Amino acid sequence: MAKHRPPKERKYGKGARRCRICGTHEALIRKYGINICRRCFREVAQKMGFKKYM
Ligand SMILES: [Zn+2]
């Protein structure tokens, strides 16, 4: 019974990368290999020292 694709790990496309913090697929930032979404990045950025962002 395989109606849809099972939720597997994908190597490409949507779902391949998710925010490490909240798990969303939207607005991911891969700039520094951090792989977190824009929103979480703002929080993490301060801790990481990205004070330039916003
Ligand atoms: Zn996030």
mmCIF file of the protein (N, C-alpha, C, O) and its ligand, coordinates in Angstrom:
data_MODEL
# 
_entry.id   MODEL 
# 
loop_
_entity.id 
_entity.type 
_entity.pdbx_number_of_molecules 
1 polymer     1 
2 non-polymer 1 
# 
_entity_poly.entity_id                      1 
_entity_poly.type                           'polypeptide(L)' 
_entity_poly.nstd_linkage                   no 
_entity_poly.nstd_monomer                   no 
_entity_poly.pdbx_seq_one_letter_code       MAKHRPPKERKYGKGARRCRICGTHEALIRKYGINICRRCFREVAQKMGFKKYM 
_entity_poly.pdbx_seq_one_letter_code_can   MAKHRPPKERKYGKGARRCRICGTHEALIRKYGINICRRCFREVAQKMGFKKYM 
_entity_poly.pdbx_strand_id                 A 
# 
loop_
_entity_poly_seq.entity_id 
_entity_poly_seq.num 
_entity_poly_seq.mon_id 
_entity_poly_seq.hetero 
1 1  MET n 
1 2  ALA n 
1 3  LYS n 
1 4  HIS n 
1 5  ARG n 
1 6  PRO n 
1 7  PRO n 
1 8  LYS n 
1 9  GLU n 
1 10 ARG n 
1 11 LYS n 
1 12 TYR n 
1 13 GLY n 
1 14 LYS n 
1 15 GLY n 
1 16 ALA n 
1 17 ARG n 
1 18 ARG n 
1 19 CYS n 
1 20 ARG n 
1 21 ILE n 
1 22 CYS n 
1 23 GLY n 
1 24 THR n 
1 25 HIS n 
1 26 GLU n 
1 27 ALA n 
1 28 LEU n 
1 29 ILE n 
1 30 ARG n 
1 31 LYS n 
1 32 TYR n 
1 33 GLY n 
1 34 ILE n 
1 35 ASN n 
1 36 ILE n 
1 37 CYS n 
1 38 ARG n 
1 39 ARG n 
1 40 CYS n 
1 41 PHE n 
1 42 ARG n 
1 43 GLU n 
1 44 VAL n 
1 45 ALA n 
1 46 GLN n 
1 47 LYS n 
1 48 MET n 
1 49 GLY n 
1 50 PHE n 
1 51 LYS n 
1 52 LYS n 
1 53 TYR n 
1 54 MET n 
# 
loop_
_struct_asym.id 
_struct_asym.entity_id 
A 1 
B 2 
# 
loop_
_chem_comp.id 
_chem_comp.type 
_chem_comp.mon_nstd_flag 
ALA 'L-peptide linking' y 
ARG 'L-peptide linking' y 
ASN 'L-peptide linking' y 
CYS 'L-peptide linking' y 
GLN 'L-peptide linking' y 
GLU 'L-peptide linking' y 
GLY 'peptide linking'   y 
HIS 'L-peptide linking' y 
ILE 'L-peptide linking' y 
LEU 'L-peptide linking' y 
LYS 'L-peptide linking' y 
MET 'L-peptide linking' y 
PHE 'L-peptide linking' y 
PRO 'L-peptide linking' y 
THR 'L-peptide linking' y 
TYR 'L-peptide linking' y 
VAL 'L-peptide linking' y 
ZN  non-polymer         . 
# 
_pdbx_entity_nonpoly.entity_id   2 
_pdbx_entity_nonpoly.name        ? 
_pdbx_entity_nonpoly.comp_id     ZN 
# 
_pdbx_nonpoly_scheme.asym_id         B 
_pdbx_nonpoly_scheme.entity_id       2 
_pdbx_nonpoly_scheme.mon_id          ZN 
_pdbx_nonpoly_scheme.ndb_seq_num     1 
_pdbx_nonpoly_scheme.pdb_seq_num     101 
_pdbx_nonpoly_scheme.auth_seq_num    101 
_pdbx_nonpoly_scheme.pdb_mon_id      ZN 
_pdbx_nonpoly_scheme.auth_mon_id     ZN 
_pdbx_nonpoly_scheme.pdb_strand_id   A 
_pdbx_nonpoly_scheme.pdb_ins_code    . 
# 
loop_
_atom_site.group_PDB 
_atom_site.id 
_atom_site.type_symbol 
_atom_site.label_atom_id 
_atom_site.label_alt_id 
_atom_site.label_comp_id 
_atom_site.label_asym_id 
_atom_site.label_entity_id 
_atom_site.label_seq_id 
_atom_site.pdbx_PDB_ins_code 
_atom_site.Cartn_x 
_atom_site.Cartn_y 
_atom_site.Cartn_z 
_atom_site.occupancy 
_atom_site.B_iso_or_equiv 
_atom_site.pdbx_formal_charge 
_atom_site.auth_seq_id 
_atom_site.auth_comp_id 
_atom_site.auth_asym_id 
_atom_site.auth_atom_id 
_atom_site.pdbx_PDB_model_num 
ATOM   1   N  N  . MET A 1 1  ? 0.835  -1.195 0.000  1.00 0.00 ? 1   MET A N  1 
ATOM   2   C  CA . MET A 1 1  ? 0.000  0.000  0.000  1.00 0.00 ? 1   MET A CA 1 
ATOM   3   C  C  . MET A 1 1  ? 0.873  1.249  0.000  1.00 0.00 ? 1   MET A C  1 
ATOM   4   O  O  . MET A 1 1  ? 1.302  1.715  1.055  1.00 0.00 ? 1   MET A O  1 
ATOM   5   N  N  . ALA A 1 2  ? 1.121  1.762  -1.135 1.00 0.00 ? 2   ALA A N  1 
ATOM   6   C  CA . ALA A 1 2  ? 1.956  2.963  -1.220 1.00 0.00 ? 2   ALA A CA 1 
ATOM   7   C  C  . ALA A 1 2  ? 1.177  4.046  -1.953 1.00 0.00 ? 2   ALA A C  1 
ATOM   8   O  O  . ALA A 1 2  ? 1.359  4.280  -3.148 1.00 0.00 ? 2   ALA A O  1 
ATOM   9   N  N  . LYS A 1 3  ? 0.338  4.670  -1.226 1.00 0.00 ? 3   LYS A N  1 
ATOM   10  C  CA . LYS A 1 3  ? -0.430 5.755  -1.846 1.00 0.00 ? 3   LYS A CA 1 
ATOM   11  C  C  . LYS A 1 3  ? 0.483  6.902  -2.220 1.00 0.00 ? 3   LYS A C  1 
ATOM   12  O  O  . LYS A 1 3  ? 0.571  7.340  -3.367 1.00 0.00 ? 3   LYS A O  1 
ATOM   13  N  N  . HIS A 1 4  ? 1.141  7.351  -1.200 1.00 0.00 ? 4   HIS A N  1 
ATOM   14  C  CA . HIS A 1 4  ? 2.056  8.464  -1.432 1.00 0.00 ? 4   HIS A CA 1 
ATOM   15  C  C  . HIS A 1 4  ? 3.453  8.024  -1.041 1.00 0.00 ? 4   HIS A C  1 
ATOM   16  O  O  . HIS A 1 4  ? 3.677  6.938  -0.506 1.00 0.00 ? 4   HIS A O  1 
ATOM   17  N  N  . ARG A 1 5  ? 4.344  8.884  -1.324 1.00 0.00 ? 5   ARG A N  1 
ATOM   18  C  CA . ARG A 1 5  ? 5.712  8.579  -0.930 1.00 0.00 ? 5   ARG A CA 1 
ATOM   19  C  C  . ARG A 1 5  ? 5.810  8.555  0.584  1.00 0.00 ? 5   ARG A C  1 
ATOM   20  O  O  . ARG A 1 5  ? 5.279  9.437  1.259  1.00 0.00 ? 5   ARG A O  1 
ATOM   21  N  N  . PRO A 1 6  ? 6.454  7.597  1.091  1.00 0.00 ? 6   PRO A N  1 
ATOM   22  C  CA . PRO A 1 6  ? 6.681  7.559  2.540  1.00 0.00 ? 6   PRO A CA 1 
ATOM   23  C  C  . PRO A 1 6  ? 7.620  8.684  2.945  1.00 0.00 ? 6   PRO A C  1 
ATOM   24  O  O  . PRO A 1 6  ? 8.482  9.095  2.168  1.00 0.00 ? 6   PRO A O  1 
ATOM   25  N  N  . PRO A 1 7  ? 7.455  9.161  4.124  1.00 0.00 ? 7   PRO A N  1 
ATOM   26  C  CA . PRO A 1 7  ? 8.309  10.260 4.605  1.00 0.00 ? 7   PRO A CA 1 
ATOM   27  C  C  . PRO A 1 7  ? 9.731  9.807  4.844  1.00 0.00 ? 7   PRO A C  1 
ATOM   28  O  O  . PRO A 1 7  ? 10.142 9.495  5.962  1.00 0.00 ? 7   PRO A O  1 
ATOM   29  N  N  . LYS A 1 8  ? 10.447 9.787  3.771  1.00 0.00 ? 8   LYS A N  1 
ATOM   30  C  CA . LYS A 1 8  ? 11.835 9.352  3.890  1.00 0.00 ? 8   LYS A CA 1 
ATOM   31  C  C  . LYS A 1 8  ? 12.754 10.549 3.838  1.00 0.00 ? 8   LYS A C  1 
ATOM   32  O  O  . LYS A 1 8  ? 12.333 11.676 3.575  1.00 0.00 ? 8   LYS A O  1 
ATOM   33  N  N  . GLU A 1 9  ? 13.981 10.286 4.087  1.00 0.00 ? 9   GLU A N  1 
ATOM   34  C  CA . GLU A 1 9  ? 14.956 11.367 3.922  1.00 0.00 ? 9   GLU A CA 1 
ATOM   35  C  C  . GLU A 1 9  ? 15.240 11.537 2.447  1.00 0.00 ? 9   GLU A C  1 
ATOM   36  O  O  . GLU A 1 9  ? 15.498 10.575 1.723  1.00 0.00 ? 9   GLU A O  1 
ATOM   37  N  N  . ARG A 1 10 ? 15.188 12.748 2.035  1.00 0.00 ? 10  ARG A N  1 
ATOM   38  C  CA . ARG A 1 10 ? 15.462 13.011 0.621  1.00 0.00 ? 10  ARG A CA 1 
ATOM   39  C  C  . ARG A 1 10 ? 16.757 13.771 0.476  1.00 0.00 ? 10  ARG A C  1 
ATOM   40  O  O  . ARG A 1 10 ? 17.178 14.520 1.358  1.00 0.00 ? 10  ARG A O  1 
ATOM   41  N  N  . LYS A 1 11 ? 17.356 13.558 -0.638 1.00 0.00 ? 11  LYS A N  1 
ATOM   42  C  CA . LYS A 1 11 ? 18.647 14.215 -0.839 1.00 0.00 ? 11  LYS A CA 1 
ATOM   43  C  C  . LYS A 1 11 ? 18.515 15.482 -1.651 1.00 0.00 ? 11  LYS A C  1 
ATOM   44  O  O  . LYS A 1 11 ? 19.463 16.255 -1.789 1.00 0.00 ? 11  LYS A O  1 
ATOM   45  N  N  . TYR A 1 12 ? 17.325 15.684 -2.185 1.00 0.00 ? 12  TYR A N  1 
ATOM   46  C  CA . TYR A 1 12 ? 17.152 16.891 -2.978 1.00 0.00 ? 12  TYR A CA 1 
ATOM   47  C  C  . TYR A 1 12 ? 15.693 17.314 -2.909 1.00 0.00 ? 12  TYR A C  1 
ATOM   48  O  O  . TYR A 1 12 ? 14.839 16.575 -2.420 1.00 0.00 ? 12  TYR A O  1 
ATOM   49  N  N  . GLY A 1 13 ? 15.430 18.476 -3.389 1.00 0.00 ? 13  GLY A N  1 
ATOM   50  C  CA . GLY A 1 13 ? 14.060 18.952 -3.422 1.00 0.00 ? 13  GLY A CA 1 
ATOM   51  C  C  . GLY A 1 13 ? 13.574 19.399 -2.059 1.00 0.00 ? 13  GLY A C  1 
ATOM   52  O  O  . GLY A 1 13 ? 14.331 19.494 -1.093 1.00 0.00 ? 13  GLY A O  1 
ATOM   53  N  N  . LYS A 1 14 ? 12.315 19.662 -2.023 1.00 0.00 ? 14  LYS A N  1 
ATOM   54  C  CA . LYS A 1 14 ? 11.750 20.090 -0.751 1.00 0.00 ? 14  LYS A CA 1 
ATOM   55  C  C  . LYS A 1 14 ? 11.778 18.937 0.241  1.00 0.00 ? 14  LYS A C  1 
ATOM   56  O  O  . LYS A 1 14 ? 11.423 17.807 -0.095 1.00 0.00 ? 14  LYS A O  1 
ATOM   57  N  N  . GLY A 1 15 ? 12.179 19.214 1.394  1.00 0.00 ? 15  GLY A N  1 
ATOM   58  C  CA . GLY A 1 15 ? 12.242 18.165 2.391  1.00 0.00 ? 15  GLY A CA 1 
ATOM   59  C  C  . GLY A 1 15 ? 13.650 17.664 2.576  1.00 0.00 ? 15  GLY A C  1 
ATOM   60  O  O  . GLY A 1 15 ? 13.961 16.981 3.551  1.00 0.00 ? 15  GLY A O  1 
ATOM   61  N  N  . ALA A 1 16 ? 14.488 18.008 1.641  1.00 0.00 ? 16  ALA A N  1 
ATOM   62  C  CA . ALA A 1 16 ? 15.868 17.568 1.785  1.00 0.00 ? 16  ALA A CA 1 
ATOM   63  C  C  . ALA A 1 16 ? 16.538 18.347 2.910  1.00 0.00 ? 16  ALA A C  1 
ATOM   64  O  O  . ALA A 1 16 ? 17.372 17.833 3.656  1.00 0.00 ? 16  ALA A O  1 
ATOM   65  N  N  . ARG A 1 17 ? 16.145 19.574 2.995  1.00 0.00 ? 17  ARG A N  1 
ATOM   66  C  CA . ARG A 1 17 ? 16.728 20.415 4.035  1.00 0.00 ? 17  ARG A CA 1 
ATOM   67  C  C  . ARG A 1 17 ? 15.614 21.025 4.864  1.00 0.00 ? 17  ARG A C  1 
ATOM   68  O  O  . ARG A 1 17 ? 14.614 21.516 4.341  1.00 0.00 ? 17  ARG A O  1 
ATOM   69  N  N  . ARG A 1 18 ? 15.809 20.982 6.115  1.00 0.00 ? 18  ARG A N  1 
ATOM   70  C  CA . ARG A 1 18 ? 14.826 21.598 6.991  1.00 0.00 ? 18  ARG A CA 1 
ATOM   71  C  C  . ARG A 1 18 ? 15.554 22.427 8.035  1.00 0.00 ? 18  ARG A C  1 
ATOM   72  O  O  . ARG A 1 18 ? 16.751 22.288 8.284  1.00 0.00 ? 18  ARG A O  1 
ATOM   73  N  N  . CYS A 1 19 ? 14.765 23.281 8.616  1.00 0.00 ? 19  CYS A N  1 
ATOM   74  C  CA . CYS A 1 19 ? 15.330 24.052 9.706  1.00 0.00 ? 19  CYS A CA 1 
ATOM   75  C  C  . CYS A 1 19 ? 15.703 23.105 10.846 1.00 0.00 ? 19  CYS A C  1 
ATOM   76  O  O  . CYS A 1 19 ? 14.921 22.240 11.240 1.00 0.00 ? 19  CYS A O  1 
ATOM   77  N  N  . ARG A 1 20 ? 16.867 23.285 11.340 1.00 0.00 ? 20  ARG A N  1 
ATOM   78  C  CA . ARG A 1 20 ? 17.316 22.381 12.400 1.00 0.00 ? 20  ARG A CA 1 
ATOM   79  C  C  . ARG A 1 20 ? 16.578 22.656 13.693 1.00 0.00 ? 20  ARG A C  1 
ATOM   80  O  O  . ARG A 1 20 ? 16.552 21.823 14.598 1.00 0.00 ? 20  ARG A O  1 
ATOM   81  N  N  . ILE A 1 21 ? 15.992 23.806 13.769 1.00 0.00 ? 21  ILE A N  1 
ATOM   82  C  CA . ILE A 1 21 ? 15.370 24.203 15.026 1.00 0.00 ? 21  ILE A CA 1 
ATOM   83  C  C  . ILE A 1 21 ? 13.868 23.938 14.999 1.00 0.00 ? 21  ILE A C  1 
ATOM   84  O  O  . ILE A 1 21 ? 13.340 23.228 15.855 1.00 0.00 ? 21  ILE A O  1 
ATOM   85  N  N  . CYS A 1 22 ? 13.189 24.510 14.018 1.00 0.00 ? 22  CYS A N  1 
ATOM   86  C  CA . CYS A 1 22 ? 11.737 24.355 14.010 1.00 0.00 ? 22  CYS A CA 1 
ATOM   87  C  C  . CYS A 1 22 ? 11.277 23.354 12.954 1.00 0.00 ? 22  CYS A C  1 
ATOM   88  O  O  . CYS A 1 22 ? 10.132 22.903 12.994 1.00 0.00 ? 22  CYS A O  1 
ATOM   89  N  N  . GLY A 1 23 ? 12.141 23.001 12.020 1.00 0.00 ? 23  GLY A N  1 
ATOM   90  C  CA . GLY A 1 23 ? 11.816 21.937 11.085 1.00 0.00 ? 23  GLY A CA 1 
ATOM   91  C  C  . GLY A 1 23 ? 11.042 22.374 9.858  1.00 0.00 ? 23  GLY A C  1 
ATOM   92  O  O  . GLY A 1 23 ? 10.526 21.534 9.120  1.00 0.00 ? 23  GLY A O  1 
ATOM   93  N  N  . THR A 1 24 ? 10.954 23.660 9.632  1.00 0.00 ? 24  THR A N  1 
ATOM   94  C  CA . THR A 1 24 ? 10.222 24.115 8.469  1.00 0.00 ? 24  THR A CA 1 
ATOM   95  C  C  . THR A 1 24 ? 11.065 23.995 7.211  1.00 0.00 ? 24  THR A C  1 
ATOM   96  O  O  . THR A 1 24 ? 12.291 23.885 7.255  1.00 0.00 ? 24  THR A O  1 
ATOM   97  N  N  . HIS A 1 25 ? 10.363 24.021 6.096  1.00 0.00 ? 25  HIS A N  1 
ATOM   98  C  CA . HIS A 1 25 ? 11.094 23.955 4.833  1.00 0.00 ? 25  HIS A CA 1 
ATOM   99  C  C  . HIS A 1 25 ? 11.210 25.337 4.225  1.00 0.00 ? 25  HIS A C  1 
ATOM   100 O  O  . HIS A 1 25 ? 11.887 25.535 3.216  1.00 0.00 ? 25  HIS A O  1 
ATOM   101 N  N  . GLU A 1 26 ? 10.550 26.276 4.843  1.00 0.00 ? 26  GLU A N  1 
ATOM   102 C  CA . GLU A 1 26 ? 10.449 27.586 4.211  1.00 0.00 ? 26  GLU A CA 1 
ATOM   103 C  C  . GLU A 1 26 ? 11.564 28.521 4.639  1.00 0.00 ? 26  GLU A C  1 
ATOM   104 O  O  . GLU A 1 26 ? 12.008 28.531 5.787  1.00 0.00 ? 26  GLU A O  1 
ATOM   105 N  N  . ALA A 1 27 ? 11.990 29.296 3.672  1.00 0.00 ? 27  ALA A N  1 
ATOM   106 C  CA . ALA A 1 27 ? 12.955 30.366 3.949  1.00 0.00 ? 27  ALA A CA 1 
ATOM   107 C  C  . ALA A 1 27 ? 14.190 29.854 4.666  1.00 0.00 ? 27  ALA A C  1 
ATOM   108 O  O  . ALA A 1 27 ? 14.637 30.416 5.666  1.00 0.00 ? 27  ALA A O  1 
ATOM   109 N  N  . LEU A 1 28 ? 14.710 28.805 4.141  1.00 0.00 ? 28  LEU A N  1 
ATOM   110 C  CA . LEU A 1 28 ? 15.917 28.264 4.761  1.00 0.00 ? 28  LEU A CA 1 
ATOM   111 C  C  . LEU A 1 28 ? 17.131 29.088 4.385  1.00 0.00 ? 28  LEU A C  1 
ATOM   112 O  O  . LEU A 1 28 ? 17.236 29.625 3.282  1.00 0.00 ? 28  LEU A O  1 
ATOM   113 N  N  . ILE A 1 29 ? 18.010 29.166 5.303  1.00 0.00 ? 29  ILE A N  1 
ATOM   114 C  CA . ILE A 1 29 ? 19.268 29.851 5.044  1.00 0.00 ? 29  ILE A CA 1 
ATOM   115 C  C  . ILE A 1 29 ? 20.392 28.835 5.089  1.00 0.00 ? 29  ILE A C  1 
ATOM   116 O  O  . ILE A 1 29 ? 20.631 28.184 6.106  1.00 0.00 ? 29  ILE A O  1 
ATOM   117 N  N  . ARG A 1 30 ? 21.052 28.721 4.001  1.00 0.00 ? 30  ARG A N  1 
ATOM   118 C  CA . ARG A 1 30 ? 22.144 27.744 3.928  1.00 0.00 ? 30  ARG A CA 1 
ATOM   119 C  C  . ARG A 1 30 ? 23.465 28.465 3.789  1.00 0.00 ? 30  ARG A C  1 
ATOM   120 O  O  . ARG A 1 30 ? 24.504 27.860 3.528  1.00 0.00 ? 30  ARG A O  1 
ATOM   121 N  N  . LYS A 1 31 ? 23.404 29.715 3.960  1.00 0.00 ? 31  LYS A N  1 
ATOM   122 C  CA . LYS A 1 31 ? 24.548 30.558 3.646  1.00 0.00 ? 31  LYS A CA 1 
ATOM   123 C  C  . LYS A 1 31 ? 25.820 30.059 4.321  1.00 0.00 ? 31  LYS A C  1 
ATOM   124 O  O  . LYS A 1 31 ? 26.855 29.908 3.673  1.00 0.00 ? 31  LYS A O  1 
ATOM   125 N  N  . TYR A 1 32 ? 25.743 29.818 5.556  1.00 0.00 ? 32  TYR A N  1 
ATOM   126 C  CA . TYR A 1 32 ? 26.935 29.419 6.300  1.00 0.00 ? 32  TYR A CA 1 
ATOM   127 C  C  . TYR A 1 32 ? 26.878 27.949 6.660  1.00 0.00 ? 32  TYR A C  1 
ATOM   128 O  O  . TYR A 1 32 ? 27.582 27.474 7.551  1.00 0.00 ? 32  TYR A O  1 
ATOM   129 N  N  . GLY A 1 33 ? 26.018 27.239 5.938  1.00 0.00 ? 33  GLY A N  1 
ATOM   130 C  CA . GLY A 1 33 ? 25.881 25.820 6.228  1.00 0.00 ? 33  GLY A CA 1 
ATOM   131 C  C  . GLY A 1 33 ? 25.135 25.574 7.525  1.00 0.00 ? 33  GLY A C  1 
ATOM   132 O  O  . GLY A 1 33 ? 25.268 24.523 8.152  1.00 0.00 ? 33  GLY A O  1 
ATOM   133 N  N  . ILE A 1 34 ? 24.349 26.563 7.911  1.00 0.00 ? 34  ILE A N  1 
ATOM   134 C  CA . ILE A 1 34 ? 23.668 26.426 9.184  1.00 0.00 ? 34  ILE A CA 1 
ATOM   135 C  C  . ILE A 1 34 ? 22.334 25.720 9.033  1.00 0.00 ? 34  ILE A C  1 
ATOM   136 O  O  . ILE A 1 34 ? 21.855 25.067 9.960  1.00 0.00 ? 34  ILE A O  1 
ATOM   137 N  N  . ASN A 1 35 ? 21.733 25.858 7.845  1.00 0.00 ? 35  ASN A N  1 
ATOM   138 C  CA . ASN A 1 35 ? 20.482 25.154 7.554  1.00 0.00 ? 35  ASN A CA 1 
ATOM   139 C  C  . ASN A 1 35 ? 19.397 25.414 8.590  1.00 0.00 ? 35  ASN A C  1 
ATOM   140 O  O  . ASN A 1 35 ? 18.836 24.488 9.176  1.00 0.00 ? 35  ASN A O  1 
ATOM   141 N  N  . ILE A 1 36 ? 19.128 26.640 8.792  1.00 0.00 ? 36  ILE A N  1 
ATOM   142 C  CA . ILE A 1 36 ? 18.000 26.979 9.633  1.00 0.00 ? 36  ILE A CA 1 
ATOM   143 C  C  . ILE A 1 36 ? 17.166 28.026 8.912  1.00 0.00 ? 36  ILE A C  1 
ATOM   144 O  O  . ILE A 1 36 ? 17.651 28.701 8.005  1.00 0.00 ? 36  ILE A O  1 
ATOM   145 N  N  . CYS A 1 37 ? 15.955 28.151 9.307  1.00 0.00 ? 37  CYS A N  1 
ATOM   146 C  CA . CYS A 1 37 ? 15.072 29.052 8.597  1.00 0.00 ? 37  CYS A CA 1 
ATOM   147 C  C  . CYS A 1 37 ? 15.341 30.491 9.009  1.00 0.00 ? 37  CYS A C  1 
ATOM   148 O  O  . CYS A 1 37 ? 16.050 30.784 9.972  1.00 0.00 ? 37  CYS A O  1 
ATOM   149 N  N  . ARG A 1 38 ? 14.753 31.343 8.246  1.00 0.00 ? 38  ARG A N  1 
ATOM   150 C  CA . ARG A 1 38 ? 15.021 32.765 8.417  1.00 0.00 ? 38  ARG A CA 1 
ATOM   151 C  C  . ARG A 1 38 ? 14.673 33.241 9.819  1.00 0.00 ? 38  ARG A C  1 
ATOM   152 O  O  . ARG A 1 38 ? 15.381 34.042 10.430 1.00 0.00 ? 38  ARG A O  1 
ATOM   153 N  N  . ARG A 1 39 ? 13.576 32.725 10.293 1.00 0.00 ? 39  ARG A N  1 
ATOM   154 C  CA . ARG A 1 39 ? 13.123 33.185 11.604 1.00 0.00 ? 39  ARG A CA 1 
ATOM   155 C  C  . ARG A 1 39 ? 14.066 32.727 12.712 1.00 0.00 ? 39  ARG A C  1 
ATOM   156 O  O  . ARG A 1 39 ? 14.491 33.512 13.559 1.00 0.00 ? 39  ARG A O  1 
ATOM   157 N  N  . CYS A 1 40 ? 14.373 31.452 12.679 1.00 0.00 ? 40  CYS A N  1 
ATOM   158 C  CA . CYS A 1 40 ? 15.258 30.931 13.719 1.00 0.00 ? 40  CYS A CA 1 
ATOM   159 C  C  . CYS A 1 40 ? 16.640 31.549 13.593 1.00 0.00 ? 40  CYS A C  1 
ATOM   160 O  O  . CYS A 1 40 ? 17.348 31.743 14.581 1.00 0.00 ? 40  CYS A O  1 
ATOM   161 N  N  . PHE A 1 41 ? 17.004 31.850 12.367 1.00 0.00 ? 41  PHE A N  1 
ATOM   162 C  CA . PHE A 1 41 ? 18.322 32.416 12.161 1.00 0.00 ? 41  PHE A CA 1 
ATOM   163 C  C  . PHE A 1 41 ? 18.482 33.726 12.908 1.00 0.00 ? 41  PHE A C  1 
ATOM   164 O  O  . PHE A 1 41 ? 19.543 34.037 13.449 1.00 0.00 ? 41  PHE A O  1 
ATOM   165 N  N  . ARG A 1 42 ? 17.420 34.465 12.920 1.00 0.00 ? 42  ARG A N  1 
ATOM   166 C  CA . ARG A 1 42 ? 17.498 35.762 13.600 1.00 0.00 ? 42  ARG A CA 1 
ATOM   167 C  C  . ARG A 1 42 ? 17.815 35.586 15.075 1.00 0.00 ? 42  ARG A C  1 
ATOM   168 O  O  . ARG A 1 42 ? 18.531 36.384 15.680 1.00 0.00 ? 42  ARG A O  1 
ATOM   169 N  N  . GLU A 1 43 ? 17.275 34.543 15.621 1.00 0.00 ? 43  GLU A N  1 
ATOM   170 C  CA . GLU A 1 43 ? 17.553 34.313 17.039 1.00 0.00 ? 43  GLU A CA 1 
ATOM   171 C  C  . GLU A 1 43 ? 18.956 33.765 17.229 1.00 0.00 ? 43  GLU A C  1 
ATOM   172 O  O  . GLU A 1 43 ? 19.710 34.206 18.096 1.00 0.00 ? 43  GLU A O  1 
ATOM   173 N  N  . VAL A 1 44 ? 19.276 32.804 16.404 1.00 0.00 ? 44  VAL A N  1 
ATOM   174 C  CA . VAL A 1 44 ? 20.576 32.167 16.530 1.00 0.00 ? 44  VAL A CA 1 
ATOM   175 C  C  . VAL A 1 44 ? 21.689 33.123 16.147 1.00 0.00 ? 44  VAL A C  1 
ATOM   176 O  O  . VAL A 1 44 ? 22.787 33.094 16.702 1.00 0.00 ? 44  VAL A O  1 
ATOM   177 N  N  . ALA A 1 45 ? 21.371 33.964 15.189 1.00 0.00 ? 45  ALA A N  1 
ATOM   178 C  CA . ALA A 1 45 ? 22.395 34.868 14.666 1.00 0.00 ? 45  ALA A CA 1 
ATOM   179 C  C  . ALA A 1 45 ? 23.010 35.705 15.779 1.00 0.00 ? 45  ALA A C  1 
ATOM   180 O  O  . ALA A 1 45 ? 24.214 35.960 15.792 1.00 0.00 ? 45  ALA A O  1 
ATOM   181 N  N  . GLN A 1 46 ? 22.193 36.111 16.677 1.00 0.00 ? 46  GLN A N  1 
ATOM   182 C  CA . GLN A 1 46 ? 22.706 36.948 17.761 1.00 0.00 ? 46  GLN A CA 1 
ATOM   183 C  C  . GLN A 1 46 ? 23.674 36.172 18.635 1.00 0.00 ? 46  GLN A C  1 
ATOM   184 O  O  . GLN A 1 46 ? 24.684 36.699 19.101 1.00 0.00 ? 46  GLN A O  1 
ATOM   185 N  N  . LYS A 1 47 ? 23.349 34.940 18.839 1.00 0.00 ? 47  LYS A N  1 
ATOM   186 C  CA . LYS A 1 47 ? 24.231 34.131 19.667 1.00 0.00 ? 47  LYS A CA 1 
ATOM   187 C  C  . LYS A 1 47 ? 25.523 33.808 18.923 1.00 0.00 ? 47  LYS A C  1 
ATOM   188 O  O  . LYS A 1 47 ? 26.605 33.709 19.502 1.00 0.00 ? 47  LYS A O  1 
ATOM   189 N  N  . MET A 1 48 ? 25.355 33.651 17.610 1.00 0.00 ? 48  MET A N  1 
ATOM   190 C  CA . MET A 1 48 ? 26.517 33.269 16.823 1.00 0.00 ? 48  MET A CA 1 
ATOM   191 C  C  . MET A 1 48 ? 27.368 34.470 16.473 1.00 0.00 ? 48  MET A C  1 
ATOM   192 O  O  . MET A 1 48 ? 28.520 34.330 16.060 1.00 0.00 ? 48  MET A O  1 
ATOM   193 N  N  . GLY A 1 49 ? 26.805 35.641 16.638 1.00 0.00 ? 49  GLY A N  1 
ATOM   194 C  CA . GLY A 1 49 ? 27.588 36.832 16.384 1.00 0.00 ? 49  GLY A CA 1 
ATOM   195 C  C  . GLY A 1 49 ? 27.317 37.473 15.039 1.00 0.00 ? 49  GLY A C  1 
ATOM   196 O  O  . GLY A 1 49 ? 28.106 38.295 14.573 1.00 0.00 ? 49  GLY A O  1 
ATOM   197 N  N  . PHE A 1 50 ? 26.214 37.108 14.410 1.00 0.00 ? 50  PHE A N  1 
ATOM   198 C  CA . PHE A 1 50 ? 25.849 37.758 13.153 1.00 0.00 ? 50  PHE A CA 1 
ATOM   199 C  C  . PHE A 1 50 ? 25.049 39.018 13.469 1.00 0.00 ? 50  PHE A C  1 
ATOM   200 O  O  . PHE A 1 50 ? 23.828 39.059 13.319 1.00 0.00 ? 50  PHE A O  1 
ATOM   201 N  N  . LYS A 1 51 ? 25.734 39.987 13.887 1.00 0.00 ? 51  LYS A N  1 
ATOM   202 C  CA . LYS A 1 51 ? 25.011 41.171 14.313 1.00 0.00 ? 51  LYS A CA 1 
ATOM   203 C  C  . LYS A 1 51 ? 24.619 42.047 13.141 1.00 0.00 ? 51  LYS A C  1 
ATOM   204 O  O  . LYS A 1 51 ? 23.798 42.957 13.263 1.00 0.00 ? 51  LYS A O  1 
ATOM   205 N  N  . LYS A 1 52 ? 25.220 41.755 12.016 1.00 0.00 ? 52  LYS A N  1 
ATOM   206 C  CA . LYS A 1 52 ? 24.929 42.566 10.842 1.00 0.00 ? 52  LYS A CA 1 
ATOM   207 C  C  . LYS A 1 52 ? 23.537 42.275 10.306 1.00 0.00 ? 52  LYS A C  1 
ATOM   208 O  O  . LYS A 1 52 ? 22.897 43.139 9.706  1.00 0.00 ? 52  LYS A O  1 
ATOM   209 N  N  . TYR A 1 53 ? 23.082 41.073 10.525 1.00 0.00 ? 53  TYR A N  1 
ATOM   210 C  CA . TYR A 1 53 ? 21.807 40.675 9.954  1.00 0.00 ? 53  TYR A CA 1 
ATOM   211 C  C  . TYR A 1 53 ? 20.664 41.433 10.605 1.00 0.00 ? 53  TYR A C  1 
ATOM   212 O  O  . TYR A 1 53 ? 20.443 41.330 11.812 1.00 0.00 ? 53  TYR A O  1 
ATOM   213 N  N  . MET A 1 54 ? 19.955 42.180 9.809  1.00 0.00 ? 54  MET A N  1 
ATOM   214 C  CA . MET A 1 54 ? 18.853 43.015 10.271 1.00 0.00 ? 54  MET A CA 1 
ATOM   215 C  C  . MET A 1 54 ? 19.323 43.974 11.356 1.00 0.00 ? 54  MET A C  1 
ATOM   216 O  O  . MET A 1 54 ? 18.528 44.762 11.870 1.00 0.00 ? 54  MET A O  1 
HETATM 217 ZN ZN . ZN  B 2 .  ? 13.270 27.514 12.055 1.00 0.00 2 101 ZN  A ZN 1 
# 
